[in-house]
């Protein structure tokens, strides 16, 4: 049944256009606007704004999250495999409910199996697939649910599922690259601290009687190391307790809005790793935004989801400022250009995408470019960090060993003189 829809969209030159359209569904409105090379901003039904698919913007699911968090979890690979298989089965003409029942039965992950059984029961009772998935946020993320809803509205759910699987796999590759970049320095640092603690607490103090028997004045380095060793030995529990307390205090501070913003800002500005984290944030922003727009999600709803899934408060603030600009009929690229996080190349490409009506294409190109940059940076960091950590370990351990042997060298000089 046709309804009257009011819409707001942007043309290839970035100009805001408003109008009305008769259509059978919101998906038809989105399709028609995109056919005219327009980017949907918002769509209203009967004079009142209505979210696509019964609530396309699901960045905040309200108080339901409290009990949803206790729901079953799933591994990312299980979700990707399920998404690809469901897309294939729907493309082959198998009904949604039957496809879900088959996949729920063959899933091996116990937590994911329970979640899929729950989804099957909800779909069997007439609920939308997207609403059923929304009950299990530990398995299906906000962007996952939003894209499913867009697919239900547009009638292209099999295509959306395939796109979702590609998105999740790309996001996982990015995450793995960051882990590989961080693993080596973290393990090396733990080893250095462990070896230094063992030497300072267990070995160095035992040399005190030996040094006293030598009857020589201890060199300055040896005296400093000996004092530090006895302080560590006598106060190790205070140092350990202080370290644990500082760690939990930092975690508590990070949970506050100000603390989270300060920590995220520091992550982007820290030496060596800061540029890498910035590239990761831009790649995630671009890929998520591109995937949502390409799936037919209106730009405002897409920006809300991108803001909630940015993973960094600085990026979130920049996107929210840009969203307000778009609401007022202005461009997306100008407020992003004011943020120091987005390089000029990125904002200029976004501006070109707005004017040409190919925003999702250019965002995808940005994501691919920064994915390659991240991969290159990870390899460079790995090759650079290894000699740095070896030199650091040599400096710490070598300094302690030298402090122990200096009195012996001094005694030898005294005897030979």
RODRENZA-10529 format. One record per residue (C-alpha): residue number from 1; residue in one letter; x, y, z. Coordinates in pm, 1 decimal, decimal comma. Layout:
% RODRENZA-10529
     k   r       east      north         up
   NUM   A          X          Y          Z
...
//
This chain:
% RODRENZA-10529
     k   r       east      north         up
     1   X        0,0        0,0        0,0
     2   X      146,2      332,1     -111,1
     3   X      214,5      599,3      145,5
     4   X      327,8      957,7      127,9
     5   X      691,4     1000,5      235,9
     6   X      876,7     1324,2      305,1
     7   X     1249,7     1309,1      254,5
     8   X     1565,1     1514,5      291,9
     9   X     1867,3     1431,1       75,5
    10   X     2188,1     1579,9      -63,3
    11   X     2261,7     1620,2     -433,5
    12   X     2606,2     1566,3     -595,2
    13   X     2698,3     1930,0     -519,2
    14   X     2621,8     1889,8     -148,1
    15   X     2298,4     2092,0     -165,7
    16   X     2017,8     1981,7       65,0
    17   X     1698,3     1884,1     -118,4
    18   X     1361,2     1819,1       45,5
    19   X     1050,6     1674,0     -113,5
    20   X      772,9     1417,7      -99,6
    21   X      726,8     1086,4     -273,6
    22   X      461,1      816,8     -304,5
    23   X      608,7      473,2     -238,6
    24   X      517,5      130,6     -102,1
    25   X      798,0      129,4      154,1
    26   X     1086,3      329,7      291,0
    27   X     1321,5      100,0      101,9
    28   X     1161,0      211,2     -224,7
    29   X     1221,7      574,2     -124,8
    30   X     1589,0      501,5      -53,8
    31   X     1622,7      314,7     -383,7
    32   X     1459,0      594,2     -584,8
    33   X     1672,2      863,3     -420,3
    34   X     1991,2      674,0     -488,4
    35   X     1879,3      614,4     -847,9
    36   X     1859,3      992,5     -881,7
    37   X     2216,7     1017,8     -747,2
    38   X     2098,7     1160,9     -414,0
    39   X     2224,7     1066,1      -67,4
    40   X     1933,2     1008,5      178,2
    41   X     1961,6     1212,0      498,1
    42   X     1625,0     1144,5      662,8
    43   X     1289,0      998,2      565,4
    44   X      955,3     1084,1      726,2
    45   X      628,5      895,6      709,7
    46   X      301,1     1085,0      741,1
    47   X      474,9     1400,4      860,5
    48   X      655,5     1229,7     1148,9
    49   X     1005,9     1092,0     1137,2
    50   X     1012,4      717,9     1141,7
    51   X     1328,4      512,3     1167,9
    52   X     1381,7      258,5      895,6
    53   X     1286,1      -97,7      973,3
    54   X     1120,3       -3,4     1301,3
    55   X     1428,9      169,2     1435,2
    56   X     1732,0      179,9     1211,2
    57   X     1945,3      377,4     1452,7
    58   X     2029,7      131,6     1722,7
    59   X     2346,6      282,2     1861,2
    60   X     2181,1      292,8     2202,7
    61   X     1948,3       11,1     2294,7
    62   X     1843,1      155,3     2625,3
    63   X     1804,5      -30,6     2947,4
    64   X     1766,5     -366,3     2770,9
    65   X     2147,4     -384,7     2748,0
    66   X     2172,0     -457,2     3121,3
    67   X     2017,3     -798,3     3090,5
    68   X     2122,2     -857,8     2728,6
    69   X     2487,2     -861,0     2831,9
    70   X     2422,3    -1184,9     3012,4
    71   X     2310,6    -1343,8     2686,7
    72   X     2526,2    -1597,1     2498,3
    73   X     2845,2    -1481,2     2328,0
    74   X     2994,9    -1594,0     2000,0
    75   X     3332,7    -1592,5     1833,2
    76   X     3377,9    -1353,6     1544,0
    77   X     3460,5    -1633,4     1302,9
    78   X     3137,3    -1812,0     1397,2
    79   X     2937,7    -1498,3     1316,4
    80   X     3118,1    -1450,1      982,8
    81   X     3060,3    -1813,9      881,5
    82   X     2693,4    -1793,8      983,1
    83   X     2647,8    -1468,9      787,3
    84   X     2802,4    -1607,1      468,1
    85   X     2606,2    -1932,2      488,9
    86   X     2278,6    -1750,3      553,0
    87   X     2344,6    -1520,9      254,8
    88   X     2411,1    -1821,9       29,5
    89   X     2098,2    -2006,0      146,1
    90   X     1872,6    -1702,6      100,0
    91   X     2019,0    -1642,2     -247,4
    92   X     1936,1    -2004,4     -332,1
    93   X     1570,5    -1940,5     -244,8
    94   X     1557,1    -2116,2       92,8
    95   X     1313,3    -1936,8      329,1
    96   X     1459,6    -1734,9      617,0
    97   X     1313,8    -1950,3      895,6
    98   X     1427,7    -2275,7      739,6
    99   X     1775,8    -2135,3      679,0
   100   X     1804,3    -2021,4     1039,7
   101   X     1689,1    -2360,5     1170,3
   102   X     1951,0    -2541,3      961,1
   103   X     2231,5    -2309,9     1069,9
   104   X     2126,2    -2322,5     1436,3
   105   X     2142,6    -2701,9     1429,4
   106   X     2485,4    -2721,0     1265,2
   107   X     2654,7    -2446,6     1471,6
   108   X     2913,1    -2598,7     1706,3
   109   X     2978,7    -2299,4     1934,6
   110   X     2748,1    -2364,0     2237,9
   111   X     2683,4    -1998,6     2318,9
   112   X     2613,7    -1904,8     1958,3
   113   X     2389,0    -2208,6     1919,4
   114   X     2174,6    -2089,8     2211,0
   115   X     2155,0    -1741,5     2060,8
   116   X     2051,2    -1877,5     1719,8
   117   X     1788,5    -2100,9     1880,6
   118   X     1645,2    -1789,5     2043,1
   119   X     1652,0    -1604,8     1709,0
   120   X     1471,1    -1894,6     1541,9
   121   X     1196,0    -1890,8     1805,0
   122   X     1149,4    -1515,2     1767,8
   123   X     1134,8    -1533,2     1387,7
   124   X      889,1    -1823,1     1410,9
   125   X      655,8    -1605,5     1617,7
   126   X      658,7    -1337,6     1347,8
   127   X      934,0    -1102,1     1464,9
   128   X     1175,7     -945,2     1218,2
   129   X     1514,6    -1111,5     1189,7
   130   X     1682,8     -782,9     1284,5
   131   X     1477,1     -743,4     1603,4
   132   X     1553,6    -1102,8     1699,3
   133   X     1927,5    -1042,7     1650,6
   134   X     1909,3     -719,7     1853,6
   135   X     1834,8     -927,2     2164,7
   136   X     2184,9    -1076,5     2149,9
   137   X     2429,9     -782,4     2133,1
   138   X     2717,9    -1006,3     2243,0
   139   X     2673,8    -1192,0     1912,1
   140   X     2533,3     -927,7     1678,8
   141   X     2674,1     -574,2     1697,9
   142   X     2483,6     -249,3     1643,9
   143   X     2609,5     -213,4     1288,3
   144   X     2514,3     -576,3     1217,1
   145   X     2155,3     -520,3     1333,2
   146   X     2129,1     -186,9     1150,9
   147   X     2242,2     -332,2      820,4
   148   X     2005,8     -627,9      856,8
   149   X     1721,7     -382,0      908,5
   150   X     1826,1     -189,5      599,9
   151   X     1832,6     -517,3      406,0
   152   X     1484,6     -609,8      526,9
   153   X     1349,4     -273,0      415,6
   154   X     1519,8     -281,3       74,5
   155   X     1453,1     -650,4        8,2
   156   X     1824,4     -718,1      -47,9
   157   X     1903,3     -899,9      272,7
   158   X     2115,2    -1166,8       99,4
   159   X     2336,5     -895,8      -56,0
   160   X     2357,4     -710,9      276,6
   161   X     2460,4    -1029,8      456,7
   162   X     2743,9    -1088,8      210,3
   163   X     2856,1     -729,4      255,8
   164   X     2836,1     -771,2      632,7
   165   X     3060,4    -1077,3      624,3
   166   X     3318,8     -886,1      419,9
   167   X     3300,3     -592,4      661,0
   168   X     3344,3     -809,8      971,3
   169   X     3638,5     -995,9      815,0
   170   X     3809,2     -669,3      719,3
   171   X     3755,3     -532,4     1071,3
   172   X     3900,0     -852,0     1219,6
   173   X     4208,5     -831,1      996,7
   174   X     4264,1     -476,3     1115,7
   175   X     4227,9     -585,6     1477,6
   176   X     4473,7     -872,8     1430,1
   177   X     4731,5     -638,2     1278,9
   178   X     4710,9     -414,2     1583,9
   179   X     4748,1     -713,9     1814,2
   180   X     5055,7     -830,5     1626,2
   181   X     5206,2     -482,5     1653,8
   182   X     5146,1     -465,1     2030,4
   183   X     5224,6     -823,7     2132,8
   184   X     5602,7     -814,8     2090,7
   185   X     5673,6     -490,7     2280,5
   186   X     5437,7     -586,8     2563,6
   187   X     5595,7     -930,9     2609,2
   188   X     5945,0     -782,0     2583,3
   189   X     5864,5     -515,0     2840,9
   190   X     5724,7     -772,8     3083,5
   191   X     6039,2     -983,3     3043,5
   192   X     6266,1     -683,4     3102,4
   193   X     6076,4     -583,9     3416,9
   194   X     6073,8     -944,4     3539,6
   195   X     6448,0     -994,4     3487,2
   196   X     6530,7     -657,9     3644,6
   197   X     6309,5     -734,7     3947,0
   198   X     6471,4    -1076,8     3989,2
   199   X     6821,4     -926,9     3980,7
   200   X     6738,0     -635,1     4210,4
   201   X     6549,3     -839,7     4472,1
   202   X     6709,8    -1182,4     4453,7
   203   X     7069,7    -1132,5     4338,8
   204   X     7211,1     -784,7     4405,7
   205   X     7142,9     -774,9     4785,3
   206   X     7351,1    -1093,4     4828,0
   207   X     7661,7     -904,2     4720,2
   208   X     7647,7     -667,4     5016,8
   209   X     7860,7     -890,9     5248,2
   210   X     8110,3     -940,4     4966,4
   211   X     8143,9     -564,8     4908,9
   212   X     8184,0     -501,1     5283,3
   213   X     8463,0     -758,6     5302,4
   214   X     8648,6     -590,5     5016,2
   215   X     8695,2     -273,6     5225,3
   216   X     8676,0      -42,0     4925,4
   217   X     8462,6      262,3     4862,4
   218   X     8173,6      164,6     4642,6
   219   X     8146,6      349,2     4309,0
   220   X     7849,6      580,6     4271,8
   221   X     7664,9      349,0     4029,2
   222   X     7709,3       50,5     4262,5
   223   X     7586,1      247,7     4564,2
   224   X     7275,7      364,5     4376,3
   225   X     7196,5       12,6     4253,9
   226   X     7253,0     -136,1     4603,5
   227   X     7025,9      123,2     4767,0
   228   X     6759,8       63,5     4502,8
   229   X     6791,3     -315,1     4543,1
   230   X     6740,6     -303,5     4922,1
   231   X     6451,5      -61,2     4883,1
   232   X     6286,2     -301,6     4638,2
   233   X     6355,4     -599,4     4862,6
   234   X     6217,2     -432,1     5175,6
   235   X     5918,8     -266,0     5008,0
   236   X     5827,3     -500,6     4724,2
   237   X     5475,7     -549,8     4861,2
   238   X     5420,9     -171,5     4869,4
   239   X     5548,3     -135,9     4514,6
   240   X     5333,0     -424,3     4392,3
   241   X     5028,2     -292,1     4577,0
   242   X     5091,6       58,2     4447,4
   243   X     5122,3      -68,8     4092,7
   244   X     4797,7     -267,1     4118,4
   245   X     4619,2       30,2     4279,0
   246   X     4746,3      265,5     4007,3
   247   X     4629,0       22,2     3738,8
   248   X     4274,9        0,5     3876,7
   249   X     4265,7      375,7     3940,1
   250   X     4356,8      429,5     3574,7
   251   X     4080,3      190,1     3468,2
   252   X     3828,9      375,2     3687,8
   253   X     3941,7      709,7     3545,6
   254   X     3906,4      576,9     3192,2
   255   X     3543,5      487,2     3261,7
   256   X     3459,4      852,3     3328,6
   257   X     3367,1     1066,7     3024,0
   258   X     3660,6     1302,9     3076,2
   259   X     3903,9     1020,5     3148,8
   260   X     3795,5      825,9     2841,1
   261   X     3843,6     1131,0     2620,8
   262   X     4187,0     1208,1     2770,9
   263   X     4303,8      847,5     2730,3
   264   X     4177,3      821,1     2371,4
   265   X     4341,7     1153,1     2286,8
   266   X     4668,6     1032,2     2441,4
   267   X     4651,1      709,4     2238,7
   268   X     4637,0      912,8     1917,8
   269   X     4926,3     1139,7     2022,1
   270   X     5163,2      892,8     2189,5
   271   X     5508,1      845,3     2032,6
   272   X     5559,7      565,5     1778,3
   273   X     5212,8      408,0     1822,1
   274   X     5002,3      726,5     1792,3
   275   X     5014,4      750,7     1408,9
   276   X     4927,4      381,9     1385,7
   277   X     4621,4      420,1     1609,6
   278   X     4513,2      722,8     1405,1
   279   X     4530,0      523,1     1081,8
   280   X     4333,1      240,6     1241,3
   281   X     4063,4      483,2     1359,8
   282   X     4030,9      642,8     1014,3
   283   X     4016,5      301,7      843,9
   284   X     3742,6      183,0     1082,6
   285   X     3544,7      506,7     1041,6
   286   X     3564,3      498,3      661,5
   287   X     3479,7      129,6      623,4
   288   X     3184,8      141,4      863,2
   289   X     3044,3      459,5      709,3
   290   X     3088,4      329,1      354,2
   291   X     2926,6       -6,6      431,7
   292   X     2623,0      154,4      593,2
   293   X     2562,3      409,0      314,9
   294   X     2614,7      143,1       47,3
   295   X     2351,6      -69,6      222,1
   296   X     2092,6      207,1      193,3
   297   X     2112,1      346,4      545,8
   298   X     2031,1      724,3      546,9
   299   X     2335,0      936,8      620,9
   300   X     2217,7     1066,0      961,7
   301   X     2138,2      717,6     1086,8
   302   X     2471,4      595,1      948,4
   303   X     2659,0      874,3     1126,3
   304   X     2490,5      788,7     1455,5
   305   X     2602,2      427,2     1424,5
   306   X     2953,4      528,1     1314,9
   307   X     2973,3      759,6     1615,6
   308   X     2872,4      483,0     1857,5
   309   X     3108,2      224,6     1705,6
   310   X     3409,6      453,4     1648,7
   311   X     3602,7      304,7     1941,2
   312   X     3763,8      641,5     2015,3
   313   X     3603,5      941,7     2189,9
   314   X     3795,2     1194,8     1979,0
   315   X     3662,4     1039,7     1656,5
   316   X     3315,9     1016,6     1815,4
   317   X     3316,5     1388,7     1896,2
   318   X     3424,5     1480,0     1542,3
   319   X     3151,6     1262,6     1387,4
   320   X     2884,5     1404,0     1618,8
   321   X     2986,1     1758,9     1523,5
   322   X     2964,7     1660,7     1157,3
   323   X     2621,7     1505,9     1215,0
   324   X     2490,8     1833,9     1354,8
   325   X     2631,5     2011,8     1050,2
   326   X     2450,7     1773,1      814,6
   327   X     2126,1     1816,8     1011,1
   328   X     2147,0     2190,6      945,1
   329   X     2193,8     2132,3      572,3
   330   X     2569,2     2193,7      565,5
   331   X     2842,2     1967,4      431,0
   332   X     2993,9     1666,6      606,0
   333   X     3353,4     1738,8      510,2
   334   X     3389,0     2089,4      661,9
   335   X     3342,3     1995,2     1032,8
   336   X     3560,4     1686,8      984,7
   337   X     3833,1     1911,2      841,6
   338   X     3830,0     2110,9     1166,2
   339   X     3929,1     1800,3     1361,5
   340   X     4304,6     1731,4     1378,3
   341   X     4234,8     1358,9     1349,2
   342   X     4129,7     1362,3      984,5
   343   X     4410,3     1449,6      738,4
   344   X     4332,5     1693,5      453,2
   345   X     4342,4     1409,2      200,2
   346   X     4058,2     1231,4      380,1
   347   X     3834,0     1535,0      420,1
   348   X     3892,0     1646,0       60,6
   349   X     3796,0     1302,2      -70,9
   350   X     3483,6     1306,9      145,2
   351   X     3399,1     1651,6        6,4
   352   X     3443,5     1523,6     -350,0
   353   X     3223,0     1225,1     -267,0
   354   X     2949,3     1455,4     -137,9
   355   X     2957,6     1670,8     -450,9
   356   X     2974,2     1378,1     -693,2
   357   X     2717,2     1158,8     -518,7
   358   X     2971,9      878,0     -474,0
   359   X     3046,6      922,7     -103,9
   360   X     3036,8      550,5      -24,7
   361   X     3283,0      472,1     -306,8
   362   X     3539,5      726,3     -192,4
   363   X     3498,1      621,4      172,0
   364   X     3572,0      265,0       68,3
   365   X     3884,4      381,1     -117,3
   366   X     3995,4      567,6      196,4
   367   X     3941,6      251,9      403,9
   368   X     4144,2       38,3      161,3
   369   X     4424,3      296,9      152,5
   370   X     4450,2      315,7      531,2
   371   X     4427,0      -62,2      567,4
   372   X     4740,1      -82,1      352,6
   373   X     4899,4      196,7      556,6
   374   X     4828,7        7,7      878,8
   375   X     4981,1     -311,3      739,2
   376   X     5293,5     -124,3      630,8
   377   X     5318,2       57,8      965,3
   378   X     5286,0     -268,0     1158,9
   379   X     5573,3     -423,5      963,8
   380   X     5788,2     -113,4     1013,8
   381   X     5710,4      -98,1     1385,5
   382   X     5788,0     -466,1     1432,7
   383   X     6126,9     -432,2     1267,1
   384   X     6200,4     -109,6     1458,6
   385   X     6078,8     -214,3     1804,3
   386   X     6287,1     -533,6     1817,8
   387   X     6630,8     -362,2     1828,9
   388   X     6493,0      -90,4     2058,5
   389   X     6371,0     -348,4     2311,5
   390   X     6697,5     -543,1     2287,5
   391   X     6894,2     -222,9     2352,1
   392   X     6665,0     -133,3     2643,5
   393   X     6706,4     -477,7     2796,1
   394   X     7081,9     -458,4     2751,4
   395   X     7091,9     -115,4     2916,9
   396   X     6892,9     -228,1     3224,6
   397   X     7053,6     -569,5     3276,3
   398   X     7398,0     -449,6     3169,6
   399   X     7377,7     -155,9     3410,5
   400   X     7296,9     -386,0     3703,1
   401   X     7574,9     -629,6     3611,8
   402   X     7825,3     -345,5     3569,5
   403   X     7729,7     -203,8     3910,0
   404   X     7803,3     -542,8     4067,6
   405   X     8145,2     -581,5     3904,7
   406   X     8273,5     -224,0     3943,3
   407   X     8388,6     -274,6     4308,2
   408   X     8580,4     -585,3     4201,7
   409   X     8751,8     -387,5     3926,1
   410   X     8831,1     -113,4     4176,5
   411   X     8978,8     -365,6     4421,0
   412   X     9192,8     -513,4     4142,4
   413   X     9328,7     -166,7     4062,1
   414   X     9398,6     -109,9     4430,8
   415   X     9589,3     -437,5     4465,7
   416   X     9788,0     -388,5     4146,3
   417   X     9881,6      -33,0     4256,9
//
